[in-house]
């Protein structure tokens, strides 16, 4: 099972310091969201592939025509927060307000209930598992926020499953689609999203996808826009992760789409025998059992 997803955000939505004037900065930047998004849609339509689009409320507010286009083509519209702030940097109240705003903006455009969600930067960690209470309250049925390995902005290290599971927290349940993982010398890593996809050679990506029975992907419009400006104030590490091999990513992406079959989260939900799916329990301290 190979699941195709996109995080729809612009080139300047790289996770970094979050100043109080962030909206002024964002609104002053050049808009390039349509460049990568149009490339993505062209490939998907050409190959008759479905995908889930996790979209910022900020993008929905600023570019509603993009969301309408994605929806009109029959793709799943899902939430990715309103302001792309990592979940663990917010209080439960702030987090709920942000996500509620995102969901409302998307639903106002599509007139359909949003049921899938991914946190910015996979930022659900052991210390903020309370997010699952908020997701339940806001009607989210499918979550794709867990990165079961070490990661700068997220990473749920003690979550060992990298396949769809029934996640139980505080007496309620959600269907979790974590990031898929490979392992080498005891280290867990992924190759099918963002900077990881741009860094690893396609020959390795092809081998790992072929041998796996579950692959989760995540791509951004900026991954396929080699002429984007470089955001100021980034560390050398962040610059490398965000800009390495932008020129070759789209060619690799087209190879991946042509060589493998992909589905969206809605399709995956129908194919999974949830009665036999693994159950993962998480307590309020983030312990997994």
C-alpha positions in Angstrom: 0.0 0.0 0.0 1.5 3.3 -1.2 -0.1 6.5 0.0 0.5 9.8 -1.7 0.2 13.1 0.2 1.2 16.7 -0.2 1.6 19.5 2.4 0.4 22.6 0.6 2.3 25.5 1.9 4.5 28.2 0.1 8.3 28.4 -0.1 8.5 30.7 3.0 6.6 28.3 5.3 9.8 26.6 6.4 9.6 25.9 10.1 11.9 28.3 11.8 11.8 31.1 14.4 8.2 32.5 14.8 8.4 36.3 15.3 5.3 38.3 16.3 5.2 39.9 12.9 5.2 36.6 11.0 2.0 37.6 9.0 3.6 40.8 7.8 6.7 38.9 6.7 4.6 36.2 4.9 2.4 38.7 3.2 5.4 40.6 1.9 7.0 37.6 0.2 6.5 36.6 -3.4 3.7 34.0 -3.9 5.0 30.9 -5.7 2.5 28.3 -4.4 0.9 27.9 -7.8 4.2 26.8 -9.5 4.8 23.6 -7.6 1.1 22.9 -7.1 0.4 23.1 -10.9 3.3 20.7 -11.5 1.9 18.2 -9.0 -1.7 18.4 -10.4 -0.4 17.9 -14.0 1.4 14.7 -13.1 -1.5 13.3 -11.0 -4.1 14.0 -13.7 -1.8 12.6 -16.4 -1.3 9.3 -14.5 -4.9 9.1 -13.0 -3.5 9.1 -9.4 -5.4 10.1 -6.3 -3.7 11.9 -3.3 -4.5 13.6 0.0 -3.6 17.3 0.2 -2.9 18.7 3.7 -3.5 22.4 3.3 -2.7 25.4 5.5 -5.6 27.6 6.4 -3.4 30.5 5.5 -3.2 29.3 2.0 -6.9 28.7 1.8 -7.5 32.2 3.0 -5.0 33.8 0.6 -5.5 31.5 -2.5 -9.0 29.9 -2.3 -8.9 29.2 -6.0 -6.1 26.7 -5.5 -8.1 24.7 -2.9 -11.1 24.9 -5.2 -9.1 23.6 -8.1 -7.7 20.7 -6.1 -11.1 19.8 -4.8 -12.8 20.0 -8.1 -10.3 17.5 -9.5 -11.5 15.1 -6.9 -8.6 15.1 -4.5 -9.0 14.8 -0.7 -8.8 18.2 1.1 -7.2 17.8 4.5 -6.0 20.1 7.3 -2.3 21.1 8.0 -2.9 23.8 10.6 -3.7 27.4 9.9 -0.4 29.1 10.5 2.1 26.3 10.2 3.3 26.5 13.8 4.6 23.3 15.3 2.0 21.7 17.7 4.3 21.4 20.7 5.0 25.1 20.8 1.3 25.9 21.4 -1.0 25.4 24.4 -4.0 23.1 23.9 -6.2 26.2 23.6 -4.0 27.9 21.0 -3.7 24.6 19.1 -7.4 24.1 18.9 -8.1 27.7 17.8 -5.5 27.4 15.0 -6.7 24.0 13.7 -10.4 25.0 14.0 -9.7 28.1 11.9 -7.9 25.9 9.3 -10.7 23.4 9.1 -13.4 26.2 8.8 -11.5 27.9 5.9 -11.2 24.6 4.0 -14.8 23.6 4.6 -16.1 27.0 3.6 -14.5 26.5 0.2 -15.3 22.8 -0.4 -18.6 22.4 1.6 -17.2 19.0 2.7 -16.2 17.9 6.2 -12.4 17.7 6.7 -11.5 14.4 8.3 -7.8 14.0 7.7 -4.9 15.9 9.4 -1.2 16.2 9.6 0.7 18.4 12.0 3.3 20.8 10.6 6.7 19.1 10.8 5.2 15.9 12.2 5.2 17.8 15.5 3.2 15.4 17.6 5.7 14.2 20.2 5.5 12.4 23.6 5.0 15.7 25.4 2.0 16.9 23.5 -0.2 13.8 23.0 -3.1 15.9 24.2 -3.5 16.9 20.5 -5.5 13.7 20.0 -8.2 15.1 22.4 -8.4 18.1 20.1 -8.5 16.0 16.9 -11.4 14.0 18.3 -13.3 17.1 19.4 -12.9 18.6 15.9 -14.0 15.5 14.0 -10.7 14.3 12.6 -10.8 10.6 11.8 -7.4 10.1 10.2 -4.2 11.4 11.5 -0.8 11.4 9.7 1.2 13.4 12.2 3.5 10.7 13.7 7.1 10.4 12.6 8.4 7.3 14.5 12.1 8.3 14.5 14.4 11.1 15.5 13.5 14.4 13.8 14.3 18.1 14.4 10.8 19.5 14.6 8.9 16.4 15.5 9.7 12.7 16.0 7.8 10.3 18.3 10.8 8.2 19.2 9.0 5.6 21.4 6.3 5.1 18.8 7.7 2.0 17.0 4.9 1.2 14.5 5.4 2.5 11.0 2.1 1.1 9.5 -1.5 2.1 9.9 -2.8 1.5 13.4 -5.7 2.1 15.6 -4.4 4.7 18.1 -6.2 4.8 21.5 -5.9 7.8 23.7 -8.0 8.9 26.7 -10.9 6.5 25.9 -11.2 7.5 22.2 -9.7 6.1 19.0 -8.3 7.5 15.8 -6.9 5.8 12.7 -3.2 6.7 12.5 -1.2 6.7 9.3 2.4 7.3 10.6 5.4 8.0 8.3 6.8 4.9 6.8 10.3 3.9 7.9 13.3 1.9 6.9 16.1 0.8 9.1 19.9 0.5 8.8 22.3 -0.5 11.7 19.5 0.2 14.2 18.7 3.7 12.8 15.3 4.5 11.5 14.9 6.8 8.5 12.6 7.6 5.6 13.2 8.3 2.0 9.8 9.3 0.6 9.2 12.9 1.6 10.6 16.4 1.6 14.4 16.8 2.0 14.8 13.0 2.5 13.4 12.3 -1.0 15.6 15.0 -2.5 18.8 13.7 -0.7 18.6 9.9 -1.3 19.2 8.5 -4.8 16.2 7.2 -6.7 17.8 3.8 -7.0 17.6 3.4 -3.2 14.1 4.9 -2.9 12.9 2.5 -5.6 14.4 -0.6 -3.8 12.9 0.4 -0.4 9.4 1.2 -1.8 9.4 -2.0 -3.7 10.2 -4.2 -0.7 7.8 -2.4 1.7 4.1 -3.2 2.1 3.4 0.3 3.4 4.8 3.6 2.1 3.7 7.0 3.3 4.9 10.0 1.2 4.9 13.7 1.8 5.8 16.4 -0.8 5.6 20.1 -0.9 5.1 22.5 -3.9 8.4 24.1 -3.0 10.2 20.7 -3.5 9.5 21.1 -7.2 10.4 24.8 -7.6 14.1 25.1 -8.1 14.0 28.9 -8.8 12.5 29.8 -5.4 14.4 32.4 -3.3 16.3 31.4 -0.3 14.7 32.4 3.0 16.8 34.6 5.2 18.0 33.7 8.7 18.2 29.9 8.3 21.0 27.8 9.8 23.3 26.0 7.5 21.7 22.7 8.4 18.2 24.0 7.6 19.4 25.5 4.3 20.8 22.2 3.3 17.6 20.3 4.2 15.4 22.8 2.5 17.3 23.6 -0.7 19.4 20.5 -1.6 18.7 19.0 -5.0 15.6 21.1 -5.8 16.6 20.9 -9.5 16.4 17.1 -9.6 13.3 16.4 -7.4 10.6 16.7 -9.9 12.2 14.2 -12.3 12.5 11.7 -9.4 8.9 12.4 -8.4 7.6 11.6 -11.9 9.6 8.4 -12.0 8.1 7.4 -8.6 4.5 8.1 -9.8 4.9 6.2 -13.0 6.6 3.1 -11.4 4.4 2.6 -8.4 0.7 2.6 -7.7 -0.5 5.3 -5.2 -3.8 5.9 -3.4 -5.1 8.6 -1.0 -5.9 8.2 2.7 -9.6 7.7 1.9 -8.9 4.8 -0.4 -6.4 3.3 2.1 -9.1 3.4 4.8 -11.4 1.3 2.7 -8.7 -1.3 1.9 -7.4 -1.8 5.5 -9.0 -4.5 7.6 -9.2 -2.3 10.7 -10.6 -5.2 12.8 -7.1 -6.8 12.4 -5.1 -3.7 12.5 -2.5 -3.2 15.4 -3.7 -1.3 18.4 -1.4 1.3 20.0 -2.4 2.7 23.3 -0.9 6.1 24.5 -1.3 7.5 28.0 -1.4 11.2 28.9 2.4 11.1 29.6 3.0 9.9 26.0 3.9 6.4 27.0 3.2 3.8 24.3 2.0 0.3 25.1 
